[in-house]
Amino acid sequence: MNAAATTARAPDDLSDLLTPNAVVAALAVPNKKVLFQQLATTGAKLAGVDAKLVTERLVERERLGSTGFGGGVAIPHGKIDGLDGVVGVFARLAAPIDFAAIDDMPVDLVFLLLSPTDAGVEHLKALARVSRRLRDRAFVAKLRGAGSEDALYALFASSETRNAA
């Protein structure tokens, strides 16, 4: 194994996209519109951008097709001028909401991704990493069972050894 491989972040570790203060354990929202407003407020604070602009970008992206990809999970995302890098916000909802997801199931786990407007490849890689992690049924079950925001963040920040005997 070369030196670069040993110092590289594990693919499961999403701590470069998510900070402890970007995790909400029991967000109570009645619908997707209010969810986007709440996520936008948190994301805007972290990124130093306007929350209304973030909400607009999320709504624009959602018009292209639902970002709810099934199993109760959604990854709303958008590109925003003025960002220095990709910013993530994770919310576990207090109660699932309708999201017009691909499987018509309500959503209770939401990972918001905001990227700079010129971050084409970086945005796609972040989206792929988050998607891969949230397609792992065992991981999703742990997210649903985590008792606190700290526990949720720890799940995203740690790399689990999946092939341990």
N, C-alpha and C positions, 0 to 999 in steps of 0.2 A: 504494500500500500504506500502510495507516495505521501509526502508531507501535506499537500493540499487536501487530500482526501481525509486525513486524520484531523485536520483543523476545521473542516467544513461543518456547517450546522446540519444536524440530522434533518432529513426531509419532513419528519413529523413535527419538528419544533417550529412553531409559528410566532415565537416571541419577538421576531423582527417586525411583525405586522401588528402585534397586539400588545398593549401595555396593561398592567393590572387595573388602572382606572378606566379602561375601555371595555370592561366586562360588567354586564348587568345580569343579576341572577333571577329576578322575578319581575320583569317588565310587564305592567298591566296596560294593555292597549286594546281598544275595541275593534280596530280594523287596520288595514294596510296603510291608509293615509296617515293616521296618527302614529303608527309605528315608524314610518319614514320621517315624520317630523321629529320624533324622539331620538331616533338614531342620528339624524342630521344634526341635531343640537349637540349631542355628545361628540360626534365626529368633527364638527366644526370647531368646537373648543380645542380638541386635540391638535387639529391641523392649522388653526388660526385663520379660518376662512368663514364666510357668511353662511349661516345655517339655512337661510331661505334658498341660496344658490345650490347647496347640497341637496335639499329636498327637491328642487326643480330637476336636477340631474338624475336623481333616483326615479322620479316619476317619468321623465323622458325615456330612460332606459327600460322601465317596466312596460311602457307602451309598445315596445318592440316585441315583447313576450315576457311571460312570467319568469322571474328568477328563482321561483320555487321549483326545485328539481326533484322533489319526491321525498317520501319518508319523513315528512314533517320538517324539512330543512329548506332554507332559502339563503341565497347569497346575492342580495341586492348590491349593485356596484355602479360606480360612475367616475368620470374623469373631471377634475376640477382644476382650473387655472390657479397658480400660486402655491401648489403643494410642493414640498421638497422631496417627498417619497410616498410610498404606499402606506395608507393608514387603515387599520382595521378596528371594528367595534363588534363585540359579540353580545347578543342578548338571548337569554332563555326567557320565553314569555310565560307569564303567570297562567295564561290559558291560551290554547291554540286559536289562531284566527284564519279566516278564509284568505287564501293567497292566490287563487287560480293556478295552483301548482300543476305540474304536468300529470300527476296522478290524482288530482282533485282532492287530495288529503289536506286538512288544515296544517298550518305551520306553527311550530313552537320553538324552533332553533333558528336564529338568524345571524349571519356573519356579514356585516357591511364592509365593503372594500371601496376605498377612495384612492384614486391614483392621479398623478399629474397628467395633464392633457397630452404630453409628449411621451408618456411611459408605455408605449405599445407592448413591447416584449415583457417588460417588467410587470405590467398589469396582467397580461395573460399568464405569466408564470405564477404570480400570486394567486390568481383565480384558480389555476390548476391545482396548486398546493392545497388551498383551502377546500376545494371540491373533493380532492382525493381523501383528505382527512375526514370530511363530513360524510363520505360514502361508506366509511368503516362502521358497520353496525355496532360492534362492540364499543367503539369510541363514543358513538352517539348515545348509547345506553348509559355510559359513564357520565356524559354531559347531563343527561336527564336526571341522573341520580345524585349529582354533586350537590352538597349542602350549602355552599356559599360561593360568593364571587371569587374568593381566594382559591377555592378548590377548582372552580371552573378554569381560572387562569393557569393554575398548575398543570391541568390536563393539556392545555394548548402549548405550554412552554416546555413540557418534558417530552423526551423522545422515549417511547416505550419499545422495549425489545419484544417484537411480536413473535419471533421464532424461538423464544426461550423454551427449553425442554421442561 
